[in-house]
Structures are given as C-alpha cells and as structure tokens.
Amino acid sequence: MNALRGIVKDGAGTTLYNYFTEFGLAQISVDFVFGTAGTNIQGKVRTTLRAIEDNLLGETMTTAHALVSSEFFDKLISHPKTEDAYKFFSATGGQPLREDMRRAFPFAGILFEEYNGSVTLSNGTSERLIPTGEGIAFPLGTFDTFTTYGGPANLLETANTIGLPLYARQMMDAKGRWIDLMTEASILPVNKRPRLAIRLHSSN
C-alpha cells in the first residue's frame, strides 16, 4: 500500500523515501468536496480517470479501482449526487439490510472499495495504510507499472548476487536429531509510475 501511495517506510513508520520527491514529480490529488451538496461527483470521478489515462505514458490498463477509507466511503455514498446511484446499485447488486455492501460500489467508471487495513509498528502502535478521509485510485490490468523486487538474503553466498523472491535453507543438527528450517524474503514493491496512483480526498 505504501508503494502504491509512492512512499517507502520502515518498521517504525518513518518515511525513508518519497518517490515524488526523489524523482521531482508532483502528486496528483482530486478534491471531491463532499461537504458541498452541489459538487458534481461524476465530474470528480472523470477527472480522476483522465488523470490516470494521461499518465499511462505507453502503458495499458483495463479498469480503474479505488481503495478508500471508511470516512471517504461514507461521504461518497451519502452525498446527494450519489445517494440514489448507491441505492439503486445496492438494490440490484445485493441486499444492504443483510449483506456488507462496502466492498464494491461501481460509480462513473471507478470501482470504489472501502479499505481499513492497518499495520503494527515496531513501537507497538498501529498505523492505517490509507489515511483518514482519503483514498487512492489506480489502474488495473497494467503490464509494467507495479512490480516487486527481491533483495539478496543475509548469507555470504548471496553477496553481490541478484535477489530472489524467497530463500530457504535446511540446517541439520550435527547429531542428526532435528532440522532447522530458515526462510528469508527481502522484497520491495515498487510503483514505477507514481503519478498513476491518484490521491482522493475531501477538503470539507
């Protein structure tokens, strides 16, 4: 999720690298202005889609997806310009009185999904992967935008070698009583086109 947002953090939650700063890029943000009843939400979604399409830069995509915080999702489905669309969708796509409808709300070309994932930091506190009131929209079906690199394991034999996704070793007890299994993965997810991930938020 941090790679999707264009940042690299350590286990303490400290930002080590910001792709936008490192590469001199400006992050694209779309303000949905949910607090204003007359806001054209479809227009905001189209702006988001066009921002993604304009920054494909030779890449391809199939659809667009948005992972949003619970606060953003609640404002989206309750806004006067989207409330009826959500009502009709929930009436045909599921049973909102019995089922959890937060996982898929297609609107104006983007599939919005509520995402509340969090991680536990090294100091024992937790941090949400999507900040409160925000979301991130990105393309699906790309070929060379999202990738994961593997780093060499902490072994002498892997020094100065190309990293692999996973390393596994078996160490047998000298007396043949047991086998110690060691595994290691040093992976780095990367978004090669940071501007394809559009920050969604609302200023009111």
C-alpha positions as CSV (number, residue, x, y, z in Angstrom):
1,M,0.0,0.0,0.0
2,N,2.8,2.4,0.8
3,A,4.4,1.6,-2.6
4,L,1.1,2.4,-4.2
5,R,1.0,5.7,-2.4
6,G,4.5,6.4,-3.6
7,I,6.4,6.1,-0.3
8,V,8.8,3.7,1.4
9,K,8.5,3.3,5.2
10,D,10.4,1.3,7.8
11,G,9.0,-0.7,10.6
12,A,8.7,2.3,12.8
13,G,6.5,4.2,10.3
14,T,9.3,6.6,9.3
15,T,9.2,7.6,5.6
16,L,12.5,6.6,4.1
17,Y,11.8,7.6,0.5
18,N,9.1,9.6,-1.2
19,Y,9.0,8.7,-4.9
20,F,7.6,12.1,-5.9
21,T,10.4,14.0,-4.1
22,E,13.1,11.6,-5.3
23,F,12.1,11.9,-9.0
24,G,10.9,15.5,-8.9
25,L,7.2,14.6,-9.6
26,A,4.1,16.3,-8.4
27,Q,1.5,14.0,-6.9
28,I,-2.0,14.3,-8.5
29,S,-4.8,14.9,-6.0
30,V,-8.5,15.2,-6.6
31,D,-10.7,17.0,-4.1
32,F,-14.2,15.6,-4.0
33,V,-15.6,18.4,-1.9
34,F,-18.2,16.1,-0.3
35,G,-19.2,18.9,2.2
36,T,-20.8,20.8,-0.7
37,A,-24.2,19.4,-1.7
38,G,-23.9,20.7,-5.3
39,T,-20.5,19.1,-6.1
40,N,-20.5,17.2,-9.3
41,I,-19.2,13.9,-8.1
42,Q,-19.3,12.3,-11.5
43,G,-17.1,15.1,-12.8
44,K,-14.6,14.4,-10.0
45,V,-14.5,10.7,-11.0
46,R,-14.0,11.7,-14.6
47,T,-11.1,14.0,-13.6
48,T,-9.6,11.1,-11.7
49,L,-9.9,8.7,-14.7
50,R,-8.5,11.3,-17.1
51,A,-5.5,11.9,-14.8
52,I,-4.8,8.1,-14.8
53,E,-5.2,7.9,-18.6
54,D,-3.0,10.9,-19.2
55,N,-0.2,9.4,-17.1
56,L,-0.2,5.9,-18.6
57,L,2.7,7.0,-20.9
58,G,2.7,4.0,-23.1
59,E,1.3,1.6,-20.5
60,T,-2.1,-0.1,-20.9
61,M,-5.0,-0.6,-18.4
62,T,-8.3,-2.4,-18.3
63,T,-10.2,-0.7,-15.5
64,A,-9.8,1.7,-12.6
65,H,-10.1,0.8,-8.9
66,A,-10.1,3.0,-5.8
67,L,-9.3,1.9,-2.2
68,V,-10.8,4.4,0.2
69,S,-11.0,4.9,3.9
70,S,-14.3,4.3,5.7
71,E,-14.8,8.1,6.2
72,F,-14.4,8.7,2.4
73,F,-16.7,5.8,1.5
74,D,-19.4,7.0,3.9
75,K,-19.3,10.5,2.4
76,L,-19.3,9.1,-1.1
77,I,-22.4,7.0,-0.7
78,S,-24.3,9.6,1.3
79,H,-23.7,12.6,-1.0
80,P,-26.8,13.9,-2.7
81,K,-25.3,13.3,-6.1
82,T,-24.5,9.7,-5.5
83,E,-27.1,8.6,-2.9
84,D,-29.6,7.5,-5.5
85,A,-27.0,5.7,-7.5
86,Y,-25.9,3.7,-4.4
87,K,-29.5,3.0,-3.5
88,F,-30.2,1.5,-7.0
89,F,-26.9,-0.4,-7.0
90,S,-27.4,-1.9,-3.6
91,A,-31.0,-2.9,-4.5
92,T,-29.9,-4.8,-7.6
93,G,-26.4,-6.0,-6.6
94,G,-27.1,-7.2,-3.1
95,Q,-29.2,-7.0,0.0
96,P,-27.9,-4.0,2.0
97,L,-30.0,-4.9,5.0
98,R,-28.4,-8.3,5.3
99,E,-25.1,-8.0,3.5
100,D,-22.0,-5.9,3.7
101,M,-22.1,-3.7,0.6
102,R,-18.8,-1.8,1.3
103,R,-16.6,-4.0,-0.8
104,A,-17.8,-2.9,-4.3
105,F,-19.6,0.3,-5.4
106,P,-19.0,1.0,-9.1
107,F,-19.7,4.6,-9.9
108,A,-18.9,6.6,-13.1
109,G,-16.2,4.2,-14.2
110,I,-14.3,3.5,-10.9
111,L,-15.0,0.6,-8.5
112,F,-14.8,2.1,-5.0
113,E,-13.9,-0.2,-2.2
114,E,-13.6,0.5,1.5
115,Y,-10.2,-0.5,2.8
116,N,-9.3,-0.2,6.5
117,G,-6.0,-2.2,6.5
118,S,-3.5,-1.3,9.2
119,V,-0.1,-2.4,10.3
120,T,1.5,-2.7,13.7
121,L,4.7,-0.7,14.0
122,S,7.9,-1.6,15.9
123,N,6.9,0.6,18.8
124,G,3.6,-1.3,19.3
125,T,1.3,1.3,17.9
126,S,-0.8,0.8,14.7
127,E,-1.0,2.9,11.6
128,R,-3.7,2.9,8.9
129,L,-2.4,2.2,5.4
130,I,-4.9,4.7,3.9
131,P,-5.0,8.0,5.9
132,T,-8.3,9.1,7.5
133,G,-10.7,10.6,4.9
134,E,-8.5,9.8,1.9
135,G,-8.4,7.2,-0.9
136,I,-6.1,6.1,-3.7
137,A,-7.3,5.4,-7.3
138,F,-5.2,3.4,-9.6
139,P,-5.4,1.4,-12.9
140,L,-5.8,-2.4,-13.1
141,G,-4.6,-4.6,-16.0
142,T,-1.2,-2.9,-16.4
143,F,1.9,-4.7,-17.7
144,D,4.9,-2.9,-16.4
145,T,3.8,-0.4,-13.7
146,F,3.6,-2.4,-10.5
147,T,6.4,-4.8,-9.7
148,T,8.2,-6.4,-6.8
149,Y,12.0,-6.7,-6.5
150,G,13.7,-9.3,-4.3
151,G,16.9,-8.5,-2.4
152,P,19.7,-10.9,-1.6
153,A,19.4,-12.9,1.6
154,N,21.6,-12.3,4.6
155,L,24.0,-15.0,3.5
156,L,27.7,-14.9,2.4
157,E,26.8,-16.9,-0.7
158,T,24.3,-14.4,-1.9
159,A,26.5,-11.3,-1.6
160,N,26.7,-9.4,-4.8
161,T,24.1,-11.6,-6.5
162,I,20.7,-10.8,-8.0
163,G,18.0,-11.1,-5.3
164,L,15.3,-13.8,-5.3
165,P,11.7,-13.5,-4.0
166,L,12.4,-16.2,-1.3
167,Y,15.3,-18.0,0.2
168,A,15.0,-21.3,2.2
169,R,17.8,-23.3,3.9
170,Q,17.9,-26.5,5.9
171,M,20.4,-26.9,8.7
172,M,20.7,-30.4,10.1
173,D,21.8,-30.9,13.7
174,A,25.3,-32.3,14.0
175,K,23.9,-35.3,15.8
176,G,21.1,-35.8,13.3
177,R,18.3,-35.1,15.8
178,W,16.5,-32.3,14.0
179,I,16.5,-30.0,11.0
180,D,16.3,-26.2,11.4
181,L,14.5,-24.6,8.5
182,M,15.4,-20.9,7.8
183,T,13.5,-18.8,5.3
184,E,14.0,-15.2,4.3
185,A,12.4,-12.7,2.0
186,S,13.6,-9.2,1.4
187,I,11.1,-7.8,-1.0
188,L,10.5,-4.2,-2.3
189,P,7.2,-3.5,-4.1
190,V,7.5,-0.6,-6.5
191,N,5.1,1.6,-8.4
192,K,7.2,2.6,-11.5
193,R,4.7,5.3,-12.5
194,P,3.8,7.1,-9.2
195,R,1.5,9.6,-10.9
196,L,-0.8,6.8,-11.9
197,A,-1.9,6.5,-8.3
198,I,-4.3,9.4,-7.7
199,R,-4.8,10.7,-4.2
200,L,-8.5,11.2,-3.4
201,H,-9.6,13.4,-0.5
202,S,-12.3,15.9,0.5
203,S,-11.4,19.4,1.8
204,N,-14.8,19.7,3.6
